[in-house]
Amino acid sequence: MTADFAVARENPYGKRFDIRATLATPSGRRILFQSVWQIDKGTDVPRLITLYPR
């Protein structure tokens, strides 16, 4: 799955990205979720901060 990010912003620790997308459940139902990822300064690896349904 791929999705575009809704918001990108800098903070003292790195660059943070808000992503909103749909996710298919095992039963076939689709839910909208929001996740926040951050690329810490000095790295190029994104890490998950939080994910929740919308």
mmCIF entry with sequence, helices, sheets and N, C-alpha, C, O atoms, coordinates in Angstrom:
data_MODEL
# 
_entry.id   MODEL 
# 
_entity.id                         1 
_entity.type                       polymer 
_entity.pdbx_number_of_molecules   1 
# 
_entity_poly.entity_id                      1 
_entity_poly.type                           'polypeptide(L)' 
_entity_poly.nstd_linkage                   no 
_entity_poly.nstd_monomer                   no 
_entity_poly.pdbx_seq_one_letter_code       MTADFAVARENPYGKRFDIRATLATPSGRRILFQSVWQIDKGTDVPRLITLYPR 
_entity_poly.pdbx_seq_one_letter_code_can   MTADFAVARENPYGKRFDIRATLATPSGRRILFQSVWQIDKGTDVPRLITLYPR 
_entity_poly.pdbx_strand_id                 A 
# 
loop_
_entity_poly_seq.entity_id 
_entity_poly_seq.num 
_entity_poly_seq.mon_id 
_entity_poly_seq.hetero 
1 1  MET n 
1 2  THR n 
1 3  ALA n 
1 4  ASP n 
1 5  PHE n 
1 6  ALA n 
1 7  VAL n 
1 8  ALA n 
1 9  ARG n 
1 10 GLU n 
1 11 ASN n 
1 12 PRO n 
1 13 TYR n 
1 14 GLY n 
1 15 LYS n 
1 16 ARG n 
1 17 PHE n 
1 18 ASP n 
1 19 ILE n 
1 20 ARG n 
1 21 ALA n 
1 22 THR n 
1 23 LEU n 
1 24 ALA n 
1 25 THR n 
1 26 PRO n 
1 27 SER n 
1 28 GLY n 
1 29 ARG n 
1 30 ARG n 
1 31 ILE n 
1 32 LEU n 
1 33 PHE n 
1 34 GLN n 
1 35 SER n 
1 36 VAL n 
1 37 TRP n 
1 38 GLN n 
1 39 ILE n 
1 40 ASP n 
1 41 LYS n 
1 42 GLY n 
1 43 THR n 
1 44 ASP n 
1 45 VAL n 
1 46 PRO n 
1 47 ARG n 
1 48 LEU n 
1 49 ILE n 
1 50 THR n 
1 51 LEU n 
1 52 TYR n 
1 53 PRO n 
1 54 ARG n 
# 
_struct_asym.id          A 
_struct_asym.entity_id   1 
# 
_struct_sheet.id               AA1 
_struct_sheet.type             ? 
_struct_sheet.number_strands   4 
_struct_sheet.details          ? 
# 
loop_
_struct_sheet_order.sheet_id 
_struct_sheet_order.range_id_1 
_struct_sheet_order.range_id_2 
_struct_sheet_order.offset 
_struct_sheet_order.sense 
AA1 1 2 ? anti-parallel 
AA1 2 3 ? anti-parallel 
AA1 3 4 ? anti-parallel 
# 
loop_
_struct_sheet_range.sheet_id 
_struct_sheet_range.id 
_struct_sheet_range.beg_label_comp_id 
_struct_sheet_range.beg_label_asym_id 
_struct_sheet_range.beg_label_seq_id 
_struct_sheet_range.pdbx_beg_PDB_ins_code 
_struct_sheet_range.end_label_comp_id 
_struct_sheet_range.end_label_asym_id 
_struct_sheet_range.end_label_seq_id 
_struct_sheet_range.pdbx_end_PDB_ins_code 
_struct_sheet_range.beg_auth_comp_id 
_struct_sheet_range.beg_auth_asym_id 
_struct_sheet_range.beg_auth_seq_id 
_struct_sheet_range.end_auth_comp_id 
_struct_sheet_range.end_auth_asym_id 
_struct_sheet_range.end_auth_seq_id 
AA1 1 PHE A 5  ? ASN A 11 ? PHE A 5  ASN A 11 
AA1 2 GLY A 14 ? ALA A 24 ? GLY A 14 ALA A 24 
AA1 3 ARG A 30 ? ASP A 40 ? ARG A 30 ASP A 40 
AA1 4 PRO A 46 ? PRO A 53 ? PRO A 46 PRO A 53 
# 
loop_
_atom_site.group_PDB 
_atom_site.id 
_atom_site.type_symbol 
_atom_site.label_atom_id 
_atom_site.label_alt_id 
_atom_site.label_comp_id 
_atom_site.label_asym_id 
_atom_site.label_entity_id 
_atom_site.label_seq_id 
_atom_site.pdbx_PDB_ins_code 
_atom_site.Cartn_x 
_atom_site.Cartn_y 
_atom_site.Cartn_z 
_atom_site.occupancy 
_atom_site.B_iso_or_equiv 
_atom_site.pdbx_formal_charge 
_atom_site.auth_seq_id 
_atom_site.auth_comp_id 
_atom_site.auth_asym_id 
_atom_site.auth_atom_id 
_atom_site.pdbx_PDB_model_num 
ATOM 1   N N  . MET A 1 1  ? 0.833   -1.166  0.000  1.00 0.00 ? 1  MET A N  1 
ATOM 2   C CA . MET A 1 1  ? 0.000   0.000   0.000  1.00 0.00 ? 1  MET A CA 1 
ATOM 3   C C  . MET A 1 1  ? 0.884   1.237   0.000  1.00 0.00 ? 1  MET A C  1 
ATOM 4   O O  . MET A 1 1  ? 1.911   1.273   0.677  1.00 0.00 ? 1  MET A O  1 
ATOM 5   N N  . THR A 1 2  ? 0.488   2.239   -0.751 1.00 0.00 ? 2  THR A N  1 
ATOM 6   C CA . THR A 1 2  ? 1.168   3.526   -0.743 1.00 0.00 ? 2  THR A CA 1 
ATOM 7   C C  . THR A 1 2  ? 0.137   4.621   -0.553 1.00 0.00 ? 2  THR A C  1 
ATOM 8   O O  . THR A 1 2  ? -1.026  4.463   -0.924 1.00 0.00 ? 2  THR A O  1 
ATOM 9   N N  . ALA A 1 3  ? 0.563   5.726   0.021  1.00 0.00 ? 3  ALA A N  1 
ATOM 10  C CA . ALA A 1 3  ? -0.321  6.872   0.226  1.00 0.00 ? 3  ALA A CA 1 
ATOM 11  C C  . ALA A 1 3  ? 0.520   8.134   0.252  1.00 0.00 ? 3  ALA A C  1 
ATOM 12  O O  . ALA A 1 3  ? 1.682   8.108   0.658  1.00 0.00 ? 3  ALA A O  1 
ATOM 13  N N  . ASP A 1 4  ? -0.064  9.224   -0.179 1.00 0.00 ? 4  ASP A N  1 
ATOM 14  C CA . ASP A 1 4  ? 0.605   10.511  -0.098 1.00 0.00 ? 4  ASP A CA 1 
ATOM 15  C C  . ASP A 1 4  ? 0.464   11.066  1.305  1.00 0.00 ? 4  ASP A C  1 
ATOM 16  O O  . ASP A 1 4  ? -0.509  10.765  1.998  1.00 0.00 ? 4  ASP A O  1 
ATOM 17  N N  . PHE A 1 5  ? 1.413   11.865  1.727  1.00 0.00 ? 5  PHE A N  1 
ATOM 18  C CA . PHE A 1 5  ? 1.302   12.457  3.042  1.00 0.00 ? 5  PHE A CA 1 
ATOM 19  C C  . PHE A 1 5  ? 0.486   13.736  2.984  1.00 0.00 ? 5  PHE A C  1 
ATOM 20  O O  . PHE A 1 5  ? 0.525   14.468  1.995  1.00 0.00 ? 5  PHE A O  1 
ATOM 21  N N  . ALA A 1 6  ? -0.254  13.998  4.051  1.00 0.00 ? 6  ALA A N  1 
ATOM 22  C CA . ALA A 1 6  ? -1.128  15.166  4.111  1.00 0.00 ? 6  ALA A CA 1 
ATOM 23  C C  . ALA A 1 6  ? -0.369  16.398  4.592  1.00 0.00 ? 6  ALA A C  1 
ATOM 24  O O  . ALA A 1 6  ? -0.596  17.503  4.098  1.00 0.00 ? 6  ALA A O  1 
ATOM 25  N N  . VAL A 1 7  ? 0.529   16.210  5.550  1.00 0.00 ? 7  VAL A N  1 
ATOM 26  C CA . VAL A 1 7  ? 1.259   17.326  6.147  1.00 0.00 ? 7  VAL A CA 1 
ATOM 27  C C  . VAL A 1 7  ? 2.690   16.884  6.417  1.00 0.00 ? 7  VAL A C  1 
ATOM 28  O O  . VAL A 1 7  ? 2.921   15.765  6.876  1.00 0.00 ? 7  VAL A O  1 
ATOM 29  N N  . ALA A 1 8  ? 3.645   17.754  6.136  1.00 0.00 ? 8  ALA A N  1 
ATOM 30  C CA . ALA A 1 8  ? 5.044   17.519  6.523  1.00 0.00 ? 8  ALA A CA 1 
ATOM 31  C C  . ALA A 1 8  ? 5.496   18.748  7.293  1.00 0.00 ? 8  ALA A C  1 
ATOM 32  O O  . ALA A 1 8  ? 5.255   19.880  6.874  1.00 0.00 ? 8  ALA A O  1 
ATOM 33  N N  . ARG A 1 9  ? 6.150   18.518  8.417  1.00 0.00 ? 9  ARG A N  1 
ATOM 34  C CA . ARG A 1 9  ? 6.632   19.656  9.202  1.00 0.00 ? 9  ARG A CA 1 
ATOM 35  C C  . ARG A 1 9  ? 7.916   19.280  9.925  1.00 0.00 ? 9  ARG A C  1 
ATOM 36  O O  . ARG A 1 9  ? 8.138   18.123  10.282 1.00 0.00 ? 9  ARG A O  1 
ATOM 37  N N  . GLU A 1 10 ? 8.748   20.282  10.130 1.00 0.00 ? 10 GLU A N  1 
ATOM 38  C CA . GLU A 1 10 ? 10.001  20.103  10.863 1.00 0.00 ? 10 GLU A CA 1 
ATOM 39  C C  . GLU A 1 10 ? 9.750   20.313  12.345 1.00 0.00 ? 10 GLU A C  1 
ATOM 40  O O  . GLU A 1 10 ? 8.923   21.136  12.737 1.00 0.00 ? 10 GLU A O  1 
ATOM 41  N N  . ASN A 1 11 ? 10.467  19.568  13.159 1.00 0.00 ? 11 ASN A N  1 
ATOM 42  C CA . ASN A 1 11 ? 10.468  19.800  14.600 1.00 0.00 ? 11 ASN A CA 1 
ATOM 43  C C  . ASN A 1 11 ? 11.917  19.677  15.071 1.00 0.00 ? 11 ASN A C  1 
ATOM 44  O O  . ASN A 1 11 ? 12.788  19.358  14.261 1.00 0.00 ? 11 ASN A O  1 
ATOM 45  N N  . PRO A 1 12 ? 12.204  19.916  16.340 1.00 0.00 ? 12 PRO A N  1 
ATOM 46  C CA . PRO A 1 12 ? 13.601  19.869  16.792 1.00 0.00 ? 12 PRO A CA 1 
ATOM 47  C C  . PRO A 1 12 ? 14.267  18.499  16.612 1.00 0.00 ? 12 PRO A C  1 
ATOM 48  O O  . PRO A 1 12 ? 15.493  18.402  16.664 1.00 0.00 ? 12 PRO A O  1 
ATOM 49  N N  . TYR A 1 13 ? 13.479  17.445  16.403 1.00 0.00 ? 13 TYR A N  1 
ATOM 50  C CA . TYR A 1 13 ? 14.023  16.093  16.330 1.00 0.00 ? 13 TYR A CA 1 
ATOM 51  C C  . TYR A 1 13 ? 14.129  15.541  14.919 1.00 0.00 ? 13 TYR A C  1 
ATOM 52  O O  . TYR A 1 13 ? 14.788  14.524  14.702 1.00 0.00 ? 13 TYR A O  1 
ATOM 53  N N  . GLY A 1 14 ? 13.487  16.200  13.951 1.00 0.00 ? 14 GLY A N  1 
ATOM 54  C CA . GLY A 1 14 ? 13.522  15.711  12.581 1.00 0.00 ? 14 GLY A CA 1 
ATOM 55  C C  . GLY A 1 14 ? 12.329  16.206  11.784 1.00 0.00 ? 14 GLY A C  1 
ATOM 56  O O  . GLY A 1 14 ? 11.765  17.259  12.085 1.00 0.00 ? 14 GLY A O  1 
ATOM 57  N N  . LYS A 1 15 ? 11.948  15.449  10.771 1.00 0.00 ? 15 LYS A N  1 
ATOM 58  C CA . LYS A 1 15 ? 10.829  15.808  9.905  1.00 0.00 ? 15 LYS A CA 1 
ATOM 59  C C  . LYS A 1 15 ? 9.687   14.843  10.146 1.00 0.00 ? 15 LYS A C  1 
ATOM 60  O O  . LYS A 1 15 ? 9.888   13.629  10.127 1.00 0.00 ? 15 LYS A O  1 
ATOM 61  N N  . ARG A 1 16 ? 8.485   15.369  10.373 1.00 0.00 ? 16 ARG A N  1 
ATOM 62  C CA . ARG A 1 16 ? 7.318   14.561  10.710 1.00 0.00 ? 16 ARG A CA 1 
ATOM 63  C C  . ARG A 1 16 ? 6.311   14.623  9.561  1.00 0.00 ? 16 ARG A C  1 
ATOM 64  O O  . ARG A 1 16 ? 6.112   15.670  8.947  1.00 0.00 ? 16 ARG A O  1 
ATOM 65  N N  . PHE A 1 17 ? 5.678   13.470  9.284  1.00 0.00 ? 17 PHE A N  1 
ATOM 66  C CA . PHE A 1 17 ? 4.722   13.346  8.189  1.00 0.00 ? 17 PHE A CA 1 
ATOM 67  C C  . PHE A 1 17 ? 3.402   12.784  8.712  1.00 0.00 ? 17 PHE A C  1 
ATOM 68  O O  . PHE A 1 17 ? 3.390   11.767  9.406  1.00 0.00 ? 17 PHE A O  1 
ATOM 69  N N  . ASP A 1 18 ? 2.293   13.445  8.379  1.00 0.00 ? 18 ASP A N  1 
ATOM 70  C CA . ASP A 1 18 ? 0.953   12.935  8.681  1.00 0.00 ? 18 ASP A CA 1 
ATOM 71  C C  . ASP A 1 18 ? 0.408   12.290  7.417  1.00 0.00 ? 18 ASP A C  1 
ATOM 72  O O  . ASP A 1 18 ? 0.405   12.902  6.349  1.00 0.00 ? 18 ASP A O  1 
ATOM 73  N N  . ILE A 1 19 ? -0.051  11.052  7.543  1.00 0.00 ? 19 ILE A N  1 
ATOM 74  C CA . ILE A 1 19 ? -0.563  10.306  6.392  1.00 0.00 ? 19 ILE A CA 1 
ATOM 75  C C  . ILE A 1 19 ? -1.981  9.851   6.688  1.00 0.00 ? 19 ILE A C  1 
ATOM 76  O O  . ILE A 1 19 ? -2.253  9.292   7.751  1.00 0.00 ? 19 ILE A O  1 
ATOM 77  N N  . ARG A 1 20 ? -2.890  10.093  5.739  1.00 0.00 ? 20 ARG A N  1 
ATOM 78  C CA . ARG A 1 20 ? -4.265  9.601   5.834  1.00 0.00 ? 20 ARG A CA 1 
ATOM 79  C C  . ARG A 1 20 ? -4.507  8.690   4.641  1.00 0.00 ? 20 ARG A C  1 
ATOM 80  O O  . ARG A 1 20 ? -4.217  9.052   3.500  1.00 0.00 ? 20 ARG A O  1 
ATOM 81  N N  . ALA A 1 21 ? -5.043  7.503   4.915  1.00 0.00 ? 21 ALA A N  1 
ATOM 82  C CA . ALA A 1 21 ? -5.278  6.530   3.851  1.00 0.00 ? 21 ALA A CA 1 
ATOM 83  C C  . ALA A 1 21 ? -6.340  5.534   4.298  1.00 0.00 ? 21 ALA A C  1 
ATOM 84  O O  . ALA A 1 21 ? -6.762  5.539   5.454  1.00 0.00 ? 21 ALA A O  1 
ATOM 85  N N  . THR A 1 22 ? -6.767  4.685   3.376  1.00 0.00 ? 22 THR A N  1 
ATOM 86  C CA . THR A 1 22 ? -7.701  3.624   3.723  1.00 0.00 ? 22 THR A CA 1 
ATOM 87  C C  . THR A 1 22 ? -6.939  2.310   3.848  1.00 0.00 ? 22 THR A C  1 
ATOM 88  O O  . THR A 1 22 ? -5.896  2.108   3.226  1.00 0.00 ? 22 THR A O  1 
ATOM 89  N N  . LEU A 1 23 ? -7.486  1.436   4.659  1.00 0.00 ? 23 LEU A N  1 
ATOM 90  C CA . LEU A 1 23 ? -6.879  0.141   4.919  1.00 0.00 ? 23 LEU A CA 1 
ATOM 91  C C  . LEU A 1 23 ? -7.974  -0.911  4.827  1.00 0.00 ? 23 LEU A C  1 
ATOM 92  O O  . LEU A 1 23 ? -9.035  -0.751  5.430  1.00 0.00 ? 23 LEU A O  1 
ATOM 93  N N  . ALA A 1 24 ? -7.733  -1.979  4.085  1.00 0.00 ? 24 ALA A N  1 
ATOM 94  C CA . ALA A 1 24 ? -8.705  -3.065  3.957  1.00 0.00 ? 24 ALA A CA 1 
ATOM 95  C C  . ALA A 1 24 ? -8.518  -4.045  5.111  1.00 0.00 ? 24 ALA A C  1 
ATOM 96  O O  . ALA A 1 24 ? -7.403  -4.490  5.380  1.00 0.00 ? 24 ALA A O  1 
ATOM 97  N N  . THR A 1 25 ? -9.607  -4.375  5.786  1.00 0.00 ? 25 THR A N  1 
ATOM 98  C CA . THR A 1 25 ? -9.567  -5.349  6.876  1.00 0.00 ? 25 THR A CA 1 
ATOM 99  C C  . THR A 1 25 ? -9.678  -6.762  6.294  1.00 0.00 ? 25 THR A C  1 
ATOM 100 O O  . THR A 1 25 ? -10.027 -6.909  5.122  1.00 0.00 ? 25 THR A O  1 
ATOM 101 N N  . PRO A 1 26 ? -9.393  -7.795  7.076  1.00 0.00 ? 26 PRO A N  1 
ATOM 102 C CA . PRO A 1 26 ? -9.530  -9.167  6.574  1.00 0.00 ? 26 PRO A CA 1 
ATOM 103 C C  . PRO A 1 26 ? -10.948 -9.491  6.083  1.00 0.00 ? 26 PRO A C  1 
ATOM 104 O O  . PRO A 1 26 ? -11.112 -10.334 5.201  1.00 0.00 ? 26 PRO A O  1 
ATOM 105 N N  . SER A 1 27 ? -11.978 -8.830  6.645  1.00 0.00 ? 27 SER A N  1 
ATOM 106 C CA . SER A 1 27 ? -13.354 -9.087  6.211  1.00 0.00 ? 27 SER A CA 1 
ATOM 107 C C  . SER A 1 27 ? -13.714 -8.310  4.942  1.00 0.00 ? 27 SER A C  1 
ATOM 108 O O  . SER A 1 27 ? -14.816 -8.459  4.414  1.00 0.00 ? 27 SER A O  1 
ATOM 109 N N  . GLY A 1 28 ? -12.786 -7.484  4.453  1.00 0.00 ? 28 GLY A N  1 
ATOM 110 C CA . GLY A 1 28 ? -13.049 -6.717  3.242  1.00 0.00 ? 28 GLY A CA 1 
ATOM 111 C C  . GLY A 1 28 ? -13.542 -5.303  3.510  1.00 0.00 ? 28 GLY A C  1 
ATOM 112 O O  . GLY A 1 28 ? -13.657 -4.498  2.585  1.00 0.00 ? 28 GLY A O  1 
ATOM 113 N N  . ARG A 1 29 ? -13.828 -5.001  4.747  1.00 0.00 ? 29 ARG A N  1 
ATOM 114 C CA . ARG A 1 29 ? -14.251 -3.642  5.106  1.00 0.00 ? 29 ARG A CA 1 
ATOM 115 C C  . ARG A 1 29 ? -13.068 -2.687  4.983  1.00 0.00 ? 29 ARG A C  1 
ATOM 116 O O  . ARG A 1 29 ? -11.932 -3.068  5.267  1.00 0.00 ? 29 ARG A O  1 
ATOM 117 N N  . ARG A 1 30 ? -13.322 -1.465  4.566  1.00 0.00 ? 30 ARG A N  1 
ATOM 118 C CA . ARG A 1 30 ? -12.260 -0.475  4.426  1.00 0.00 ? 30 ARG A CA 1 
ATOM 119 C C  . ARG A 1 30 ? -12.424 0.587   5.510  1.00 0.00 ? 30 ARG A C  1 
ATOM 120 O O  . ARG A 1 30 ? -13.522 1.098   5.732  1.00 0.00 ? 30 ARG A O  1 
ATOM 121 N N  . ILE A 1 31 ? -11.330 0.911   6.177  1.00 0.00 ? 31 ILE A N  1 
ATOM 122 C CA . ILE A 1 31 ? -11.370 1.943   7.204  1.00 0.00 ? 31 ILE A CA 1 
ATOM 123 C C  . ILE A 1 31 ? -10.366 3.044   6.861  1.00 0.00 ? 31 ILE A C  1 
ATOM 124 O O  . ILE A 1 31 ? -9.320  2.787   6.265  1.00 0.00 ? 31 ILE A O  1 
ATOM 125 N N  . LEU A 1 32 ? -10.702 4.254   7.243  1.00 0.00 ? 32 LEU A N  1 
ATOM 126 C CA . LEU A 1 32 ? -9.806  5.387   7.073  1.00 0.00 ? 32 LEU A CA 1 
ATOM 127 C C  . LEU A 1 32 ? -8.948  5.496   8.328  1.00 0.00 ? 32 LEU A C  1 
ATOM 128 O O  . LEU A 1 32 ? -9.468  5.426   9.441  1.00 0.00 ? 32 LEU A O  1 
ATOM 129 N N  . PHE A 1 33 ? -7.650  5.664   8.159  1.00 0.00 ? 33 PHE A N  1 
ATOM 130 C CA . PHE A 1 33 ? -6.775  5.822   9.312  1.00 0.00 ? 33 PHE A CA 1 
ATOM 131 C C  . PHE A 1 33 ? -5.840  6.996   9.098  1.00 0.00 ? 33 PHE A C  1 
ATOM 132 O O  . PHE A 1 33 ? -5.641  7.456   7.974  1.00 0.00 ? 33 PHE A O  1 
ATOM 133 N N  . GLN A 1 34 ? -5.279  7.463   10.175 1.00 0.00 ? 34 GLN A N  1 
ATOM 134 C CA . GLN A 1 34 ? -4.251  8.490   10.132 1.00 0.00 ? 34 GLN A CA 1 
ATOM 135 C C  . GLN A 1 34 ? -3.032  7.965   10.865 1.00 0.00 ? 34 GLN A C  1 
ATOM 136 O O  . GLN A 1 34 ? -3.152  7.385   11.944 1.00 0.00 ? 34 GLN A O  1 
ATOM 137 N N  . SER A 1 35 ? -1.872  8.166   10.289 1.00 0.00 ? 35 SER A N  1 
ATOM 138 C CA . SER A 1 35 ? -0.636  7.773   10.949 1.00 0.00 ? 35 SER A CA 1 
ATOM 139 C C  . SER A 1 35 ? 0.341   8.936   10.919 1.00 0.00 ? 35 SER A C  1 
ATOM 140 O O  . SER A 1 35 ? 0.273   9.804   10.048 1.00 0.00 ? 35 SER A O  1 
ATOM 141 N N  . VAL A 1 36 ? 1.244   8.936   11.876 1.00 0.00 ? 36 VAL A N  1 
ATOM 142 C CA . VAL A 1 36 ? 2.279   9.959   11.954 1.00 0.00 ? 36 VAL A CA 1 
ATOM 143 C C  . VAL A 1 36 ? 3.624   9.247   11.958 1.00 0.00 ? 36 VAL A C  1 
ATOM 144 O O  . VAL A 1 36 ? 3.871   8.355   12.771 1.00 0.00 ? 36 VAL A O  1 
ATOM 145 N N  . TRP A 1 37 ? 4.483   9.655   11.041 1.00 0.00 ? 37 TRP A N  1 
ATOM 146 C CA . TRP A 1 37 ? 5.820   9.083   10.905 1.00 0.00 ? 37 TRP A CA 1 
ATOM 147 C C  . TRP A 1 37 ? 6.841   10.192  11.072 1.00 0.00 ? 37 TRP A C  1 
ATOM 148 O O  . TRP A 1 37 ? 6.556   11.355  10.785 1.00 0.00 ? 37 TRP A O  1 
ATOM 149 N N  . GLN A 1 38 ? 8.038   9.832   11.540 1.00 0.00 ? 38 GLN A N  1 
ATOM 150 C CA . GLN A 1 38 ? 9.094   10.820  11.694 1.00 0.00 ? 38 GLN A CA 1 
ATOM 151 C C  . GLN A 1 38 ? 10.411  10.249  11.196 1.00 0.00 ? 38 GLN A C  1 
ATOM 152 O O  . GLN A 1 38 ? 10.739  9.089   11.445 1.00 0.00 ? 38 GLN A O  1 
ATOM 153 N N  . ILE A 1 39 ? 11.161  11.089  10.484 1.00 0.00 ? 39 ILE A N  1 
ATOM 154 C CA . ILE A 1 39 ? 12.535  10.772  10.113 1.00 0.00 ? 39 ILE A CA 1 
ATOM 155 C C  . ILE A 1 39 ? 13.411  11.608  11.026 1.00 0.00 ? 39 ILE A C  1 
ATOM 156 O O  . ILE A 1 39 ? 13.486  12.828  10.879 1.00 0.00 ? 39 ILE A O  1 
ATOM 157 N N  . ASP A 1 40 ? 14.072  10.958  11.965 1.00 0.00 ? 40 ASP A N  1 
ATOM 158 C CA . ASP A 1 40 ? 14.900  11.657  12.943 1.00 0.00 ? 40 ASP A CA 1 
ATOM 159 C C  . ASP A 1 40 ? 16.119  12.271  12.270 1.00 0.00 ? 40 ASP A C  1 
ATOM 160 O O  . ASP A 1 40 ? 16.622  11.754  11.272 1.00 0.00 ? 40 ASP A O  1 
ATOM 161 N N  . LYS A 1 41 ? 16.589  13.389  12.838 1.00 0.00 ? 41 LYS A N  1 
ATOM 162 C CA . LYS A 1 41 ? 17.799  14.027  12.327 1.00 0.00 ? 41 LYS A CA 1 
ATOM 163 C C  . LYS A 1 41 ? 18.957  13.037  12.404 1.00 0.00 ? 41 LYS A C  1 
ATOM 164 O O  . LYS A 1 41 ? 19.112  12.317  13.390 1.00 0.00 ? 41 LYS A O  1 
ATOM 165 N N  . GLY A 1 42 ? 19.760  13.016  11.354 1.00 0.00 ? 42 GLY A N  1 
ATOM 166 C CA . GLY A 1 42 ? 20.903  12.114  11.319 1.00 0.00 ? 42 GLY A CA 1 
ATOM 167 C C  . GLY A 1 42 ? 20.596  10.737  10.777 1.00 0.00 ? 42 GLY A C  1 
ATOM 168 O O  . GLY A 1 42 ? 21.496  9.904   10.674 1.00 0.00 ? 42 GLY A O  1 
ATOM 169 N N  . THR A 1 43 ? 19.318  10.472  10.420 1.00 0.00 ? 43 THR A N  1 
ATOM 170 C CA . THR A 1 43 ? 18.939  9.180   9.835  1.00 0.00 ? 43 THR A CA 1 
ATOM 171 C C  . THR A 1 43 ? 18.133  9.424   8.572  1.00 0.00 ? 43 THR A C  1 
ATOM 172 O O  . THR A 1 43 ? 17.747  10.553  8.272  1.00 0.00 ? 43 THR A O  1 
ATOM 173 N N  . ASP A 1 44 ? 17.888  8.366   7.848  1.00 0.00 ? 44 ASP A N  1 
ATOM 174 C CA . ASP A 1 44 ? 16.992  8.446   6.687  1.00 0.00 ? 44 ASP A CA 1 
ATOM 175 C C  . ASP A 1 44 ? 15.917  7.371   6.770  1.00 0.00 ? 44 ASP A C  1 
ATOM 176 O O  . ASP A 1 44 ? 15.290  7.031   5.766  1.00 0.00 ? 44 ASP A O  1 
ATOM 177 N N  . VAL A 1 45 ? 15.705  6.834   7.980  1.00 0.00 ? 45 VAL A N  1 
ATOM 178 C CA . VAL A 1 45 ? 14.743  5.755   8.198  1.00 0.00 ? 45 VAL A CA 1 
ATOM 179 C C  . VAL A 1 45 ? 13.504  6.303   8.908  1.00 0.00 ? 45 VAL A C  1 
ATOM 180 O O  . VAL A 1 45 ? 13.616  6.815   10.022 1.00 0.00 ? 45 VAL A O  1 
ATOM 181 N N  . PRO A 1 46 ? 12.335  6.207   8.293  1.00 0.00 ? 46 PRO A N  1 
ATOM 182 C CA . PRO A 1 46 ? 11.122  6.673   8.981  1.00 0.00 ? 46 PRO A CA 1 
ATOM 183 C C  . PRO A 1 46 ? 10.729  5.724   10.109 1.00 0.00 ? 46 PRO A C  1 
ATOM 184 O O  . PRO A 1 46 ? 10.913  4.511   10.014 1.00 0.00 ? 46 PRO A O  1 
ATOM 185 N N  . ARG A 1 47 ? 10.184  6.304   11.180 1.00 0.00 ? 47 ARG A N  1 
ATOM 186 C CA . ARG A 1 47 ? 9.673   5.470   12.279 1.00 0.00 ? 47 ARG A CA 1 
ATOM 187 C C  . ARG A 1 47 ? 8.251   5.889   12.596 1.00 0.00 ? 47 ARG A C  1 
ATOM 188 O O  . ARG A 1 47 ? 7.899   7.065   12.511 1.00 0.00 ? 47 ARG A O  1 
ATOM 189 N N  . LEU A 1 48 ? 7.447   4.918   12.960 1.00 0.00 ? 48 LEU A N  1 
ATOM 190 C CA . LEU A 1 48 ? 6.034   5.143   13.263 1.00 0.00 ? 48 LEU A CA 1 
ATOM 191 C C  . LEU A 1 48 ? 5.899   5.782   14.636 1.00 0.00 ? 48 LEU A C  1 
ATOM 192 O O  . LEU A 1 48 ? 6.447   5.279   15.616 1.00 0.00 ? 48 LEU A O  1 
ATOM 193 N N  . ILE A 1 49 ? 5.163   6.902   14.708 1.00 0.00 ? 49 ILE A N  1 
ATOM 194 C CA . ILE A 1 49 ? 4.887   7.570   15.967 1.00 0.00 ? 49 ILE A CA 1 
ATOM 195 C C  . ILE A 1 49 ? 3.533   7.089   16.501 1.00 0.00 ? 49 ILE A C  1 
ATOM 196 O O  . ILE A 1 49 ? 3.436   6.673   17.655 1.00 0.00 ? 49 ILE A O  1 
ATOM 197 N N  . THR A 1 50 ? 2.491   7.143   15.667 1.00 0.00 ? 50 THR A N  1 
ATOM 198 C CA . THR A 1 50 ? 1.157   6.693   16.083 1.00 0.00 ? 50 THR A CA 1 
ATOM 199 C C  . THR A 1 50 ? 0.318   6.369   14.848 1.00 0.00 ? 50 THR A C  1 
ATOM 200 O O  . THR A 1 50 ? 0.609   6.828   13.743 1.00 0.00 ? 50 THR A O  1 
ATOM 201 N N  . LEU A 1 51 ? -0.724  5.572   15.057 1.00 0.00 ? 51 LEU A N  1 
ATOM 202 C CA . LEU A 1 51 ? -1.677  5.221   14.010 1.00 0.00 ? 51 LEU A CA 1 
ATOM 203 C C  . LEU A 1 51 ? -3.022  5.020   14.676 1.00 0.00 ? 51 LEU A C  1 
ATOM 204 O O  . LEU A 1 51 ? -3.124  4.312   15.678 1.00 0.00 ? 51 LEU A O  1 
ATOM 205 N N  . TYR A 1 52 ? -4.071  5.649   14.115 1.00 0.00 ? 52 TYR A N  1 
ATOM 206 C CA . TYR A 1 52 ? -5.403  5.498   14.696 1.00 0.00 ? 52 TYR A CA 1 
ATOM 207 C C  . TYR A 1 52 ? -6.462  5.637   13.622 1.00 0.00 ? 52 TYR A C  1 
ATOM 208 O O  . TYR A 1 52 ? -6.230  6.287   12.603 1.00 0.00 ? 52 TYR A O  1 
ATOM 209 N N  . PRO A 1 53 ? -7.647  5.021   13.840 1.00 0.00 ? 53 PRO A N  1 
ATOM 210 C CA . PRO A 1 53 ? -8.735  5.139   12.869 1.00 0.00 ? 53 PRO A CA 1 
ATOM 211 C C  . PRO A 1 53 ? -9.334  6.536   12.913 1.00 0.00 ? 53 PRO A C  1 
ATOM 212 O O  . PRO A 1 53 ? -9.318  7.198   13.951 1.00 0.00 ? 53 PRO A O  1 
ATOM 213 N N  . ARG A 1 54 ? -9.860  6.974   11.783 1.00 0.00 ? 54 ARG A N  1 
ATOM 214 C CA . ARG A 1 54 ? -10.500 8.296   11.702 1.00 0.00 ? 54 ARG A CA 1 
ATOM 215 C C  . ARG A 1 54 ? -11.982 8.148   11.667 1.00 0.00 ? 54 ARG A C  1 
ATOM 216 O O  . ARG A 1 54 ? -12.700 9.145   11.600 1.00 0.00 ? 54 ARG A O  1 
# 
